[in-house]
Amino acid sequence: DLPTLLGAMGLLPAATYLASWTGWFISATGWSRNWAQATSQGPAYFVFDSIRSWLNYHFQVLSFHSGLSTAHNYQSEPWSWPLLLRPVAFFYESPKGPCGAESCSQAVLGVGTPVIWYGGLAALVAMIAWYVATRDWRAGAVLLGYAAGWLPWFYWAIADNRTMFMFYAIPMVPFMILAITLAAGLIIGPADAVPSRRLFGSVVVGAFTVISIINFWWLYPVLTAEIIPYADWSSRMLFKKGWI
């Protein structure tokens, strides 16, 4: 599987990431876009200079975050991320009047859908039990991916006192969703299970899906800066001390 692994987990992600910078490469005004031309005394070559500027940009990002230790109101520690205890408030204003109430709110809160997040946490616990009981590689792969996106941050939190935020947990999210998917399959049951077993499992999984959609719809106004009454905004703050 090694050639396939290198292609699927190495070359393809690298090419996709590079392609995502297309707008920066073709722009003359992107941040640090012309660094190579400005610092080089030799002739300019578009391809090589643009790559040099791109690599330098990444070193700037790495340098900035490696030295980031200043306290921030919305910082959080990695052990709190699976519990959604301290999301980041990217934007908040209190416009007057447009919501039809005396006090209005307009916010962008960087937080996951609680039903999915806590359902994912339960699914990950189920993956641990499943792997311990059966050594099924699928459960192990999901747990390994989740751990790889989460556990390294503990070192930076403990040894380096790094300033971190909940959106650092984004690499964990795909594996959390995979855990939910695998757990849903276990709940529904195998294809040869008795019909009543699969019917019950389908109802459970379907109910979870509907509740997740409703939960996202309910939270949507504070994810997208909709102007709503202050009372409606406050009701969506699941943990008053952590979400505000």
C-alpha positions as CSV (number, residue, x, y, z in Angstrom):
1,D,0.0,0.0,0.0
2,L,3.0,2.3,0.3
3,P,2.8,3.9,-3.3
4,T,-0.9,4.5,-2.9
5,L,-0.3,5.9,0.6
6,L,2.3,8.3,-0.6
7,G,0.0,9.5,-3.4
8,A,-3.2,9.8,-1.4
9,M,-1.7,11.1,1.8
10,G,1.4,13.0,0.4
11,L,1.4,14.1,-3.2
12,L,-2.3,14.8,-3.6
13,P,-2.7,16.9,-0.4
14,A,0.4,18.8,-1.3
15,A,-0.8,19.5,-4.8
16,T,-4.2,20.5,-3.5
17,Y,-2.7,22.9,-0.9
18,L,-0.4,24.5,-3.5
19,A,-3.4,24.9,-5.9
20,S,-5.3,26.7,-3.1
21,W,-2.7,29.5,-3.3
22,T,-3.4,30.2,-7.0
23,G,-5.0,33.6,-6.2
24,W,-1.9,34.6,-4.3
25,F,0.5,33.4,-7.0
26,I,-1.2,35.3,-9.9
27,S,-1.6,38.5,-7.8
28,A,1.0,41.2,-7.7
29,T,-0.3,42.6,-4.4
30,G,-0.5,39.5,-2.1
31,W,1.2,39.7,1.2
32,S,5.0,39.2,0.8
33,R,4.2,38.2,-2.9
34,N,7.3,40.0,-4.2
35,W,9.7,39.2,-1.4
36,A,12.1,37.3,-3.6
37,Q,12.4,40.1,-6.2
38,A,12.9,42.7,-3.4
39,T,15.7,40.7,-1.7
40,S,17.4,39.2,-4.7
41,Q,20.2,41.0,-6.7
42,G,20.0,38.6,-9.6
43,P,17.6,38.4,-12.6
44,A,14.0,37.7,-11.8
45,Y,12.4,34.4,-12.8
46,F,8.7,34.3,-12.2
47,V,8.4,30.6,-11.2
48,F,11.5,30.4,-8.9
49,D,10.9,33.8,-7.4
50,S,7.2,33.1,-6.7
51,I,8.1,29.8,-5.0
52,R,10.8,31.5,-2.9
53,S,8.3,34.2,-1.9
54,W,5.8,31.5,-1.1
55,L,8.2,29.5,1.1
56,N,9.3,32.7,2.9
57,Y,5.7,33.5,3.7
58,H,5.4,30.1,5.4
59,F,8.5,30.7,7.4
60,Q,7.0,34.0,8.5
61,V,3.9,32.2,9.6
62,L,5.9,29.6,11.5
63,S,8.1,32.2,13.1
64,F,5.1,34.2,14.3
65,H,3.3,31.2,15.8
66,S,6.4,29.7,17.3
67,G,6.8,32.8,19.4
68,L,3.2,33.5,20.2
69,S,2.8,33.6,24.0
70,T,0.8,36.8,24.6
71,A,-2.4,36.2,26.6
72,H,-5.6,36.6,24.6
73,N,-9.2,36.8,25.8
74,Y,-10.3,33.9,23.6
75,Q,-7.3,31.6,24.0
76,S,-8.0,28.1,25.1
77,E,-6.1,24.9,26.0
78,P,-6.2,21.8,23.9
79,W,-7.9,19.7,26.5
80,S,-10.9,22.0,26.4
81,W,-11.4,21.8,22.6
82,P,-13.5,18.6,22.5
83,L,-15.9,20.1,24.9
84,L,-16.4,23.4,23.0
85,L,-15.6,25.4,26.2
86,R,-14.0,28.5,24.6
87,P,-14.8,29.3,21.0
88,V,-13.4,32.4,19.3
89,A,-15.7,35.4,18.9
90,F,-14.5,36.8,15.6
91,F,-17.0,39.6,15.4
92,Y,-19.6,41.2,17.6
93,E,-21.6,44.4,17.3
94,S,-24.8,45.8,18.8
95,P,-26.6,47.6,16.0
96,K,-29.6,49.8,17.0
97,G,-33.0,48.9,15.8
98,P,-32.8,46.6,12.7
99,C,-33.9,43.5,14.5
100,G,-37.2,44.9,15.8
101,A,-36.1,44.8,19.4
102,E,-34.7,47.4,21.8
103,S,-31.3,45.7,21.8
104,C,-29.8,43.8,18.9
105,S,-26.8,41.6,18.4
106,Q,-24.7,40.7,15.3
107,A,-22.0,38.0,15.8
108,V,-19.6,35.6,14.2
109,L,-18.7,32.9,16.7
110,G,-16.2,30.2,15.7
111,V,-17.8,27.2,17.2
112,G,-18.9,23.8,16.1
113,T,-22.5,22.4,16.1
114,P,-22.8,21.1,19.7
115,V,-24.9,18.0,18.8
116,I,-22.3,16.9,16.3
117,W,-19.4,17.9,18.5
118,Y,-20.6,16.0,21.6
119,G,-22.0,13.2,19.4
120,G,-18.5,12.9,17.9
121,L,-17.0,12.8,21.4
122,A,-19.3,9.9,22.3
123,A,-18.5,8.2,19.0
124,L,-14.7,8.5,19.7
125,V,-15.2,6.8,23.0
126,A,-17.1,4.1,21.2
127,M,-14.2,3.7,18.7
128,I,-11.8,3.2,21.7
129,A,-14.1,0.4,23.0
130,W,-14.5,-1.1,19.5
131,Y,-10.8,-1.2,18.8
132,V,-9.9,-2.6,22.2
133,A,-12.6,-5.3,21.8
134,T,-12.0,-6.2,18.1
135,R,-8.8,-4.6,16.9
136,D,-10.7,-3.4,13.9
137,W,-8.3,-1.3,11.9
138,R,-11.0,1.3,10.9
139,A,-11.5,2.3,14.5
140,G,-7.8,2.4,15.1
141,A,-7.2,4.6,12.0
142,V,-9.8,7.1,13.0
143,L,-8.4,7.3,16.6
144,L,-4.9,7.7,15.2
145,G,-5.9,10.5,12.9
146,Y,-7.8,12.3,15.7
147,A,-4.9,11.9,18.1
148,A,-2.4,13.2,15.5
149,G,-4.4,16.4,15.2
150,W,-4.9,16.9,18.9
151,L,-2.3,15.4,21.2
152,P,0.8,17.3,19.8
153,W,-0.8,20.5,21.0
154,F,-0.5,19.3,24.6
155,Y,3.3,19.7,24.4
156,W,3.1,23.3,23.2
157,A,0.5,24.1,25.9
158,I,2.5,22.6,28.8
159,A,6.2,23.0,27.8
160,D,6.0,26.2,25.6
161,N,3.0,28.1,27.1
162,R,1.8,28.7,23.6
163,T,-1.2,31.0,23.0
164,M,-3.7,28.7,21.2
165,F,-7.3,28.8,20.1
166,M,-10.1,26.4,19.5
167,F,-9.9,26.6,15.7
168,Y,-6.6,24.8,16.0
169,A,-8.8,21.7,16.4
170,I,-9.9,21.9,12.8
171,P,-7.6,18.9,11.8
172,M,-9.4,16.8,14.3
173,V,-12.8,17.4,12.8
174,P,-12.7,15.0,9.8
175,F,-11.8,12.1,12.1
176,M,-14.5,13.1,14.5
177,I,-17.0,12.9,11.6
178,L,-15.6,9.6,10.5
179,A,-16.1,8.3,14.1
180,I,-19.7,9.4,13.9
181,T,-20.1,7.6,10.5
182,L,-18.6,4.4,11.8
183,A,-20.7,4.6,15.0
184,A,-23.8,5.1,12.8
185,G,-22.9,1.9,10.9
186,L,-22.6,0.0,14.2
187,I,-25.9,1.3,15.4
188,I,-27.7,0.4,12.2
189,G,-26.2,-3.0,12.2
190,P,-24.7,-5.3,9.5
191,A,-26.6,-6.0,6.2
192,D,-27.6,-9.5,7.4
193,A,-29.1,-8.3,10.7
194,V,-32.8,-8.9,11.4
195,P,-35.0,-6.2,9.8
196,S,-36.2,-5.0,13.2
197,R,-32.6,-4.4,14.4
198,R,-31.8,-2.4,11.3
199,L,-35.1,-0.4,11.5
200,F,-34.4,0.5,15.1
201,G,-30.8,1.5,14.3
202,S,-31.9,3.6,11.3
203,V,-34.5,5.5,13.4
204,V,-31.8,6.3,16.0
205,V,-29.3,7.5,13.3
206,G,-32.0,9.4,11.5
207,A,-33.1,11.1,14.6
208,F,-29.5,12.1,15.4
209,T,-29.2,13.5,11.9
210,V,-32.4,15.6,12.1
211,I,-31.4,16.9,15.6
212,S,-28.0,17.9,14.2
213,I,-29.6,19.8,11.3
214,I,-32.0,21.6,13.7
215,N,-29.1,22.4,16.1
216,F,-27.1,23.9,13.2
217,W,-30.1,25.9,12.0
218,W,-30.6,27.2,15.5
219,L,-27.0,28.3,15.8
220,Y,-26.7,29.6,12.3
221,P,-27.5,33.3,13.1
222,V,-24.4,33.6,15.4
223,L,-22.2,31.9,12.8
224,T,-23.0,34.3,10.0
225,A,-23.5,37.7,11.6
226,E,-27.3,37.8,11.2
227,I,-28.8,40.7,13.1
228,I,-31.0,39.2,15.8
229,P,-32.5,40.4,19.2
230,Y,-30.0,40.3,22.0
231,A,-32.2,37.8,23.9
232,D,-32.0,35.4,20.9
233,W,-28.2,35.8,20.8
234,S,-27.9,35.2,24.5
235,S,-30.0,32.1,24.3
236,R,-27.5,30.6,21.8
237,M,-24.6,31.0,24.1
238,L,-24.4,27.5,25.5
239,F,-21.8,28.3,28.2
240,K,-22.2,31.9,29.3
241,K,-18.7,32.2,30.8
242,G,-17.0,30.5,27.9
243,W,-18.9,31.5,24.8
244,I,-19.1,35.2,25.5
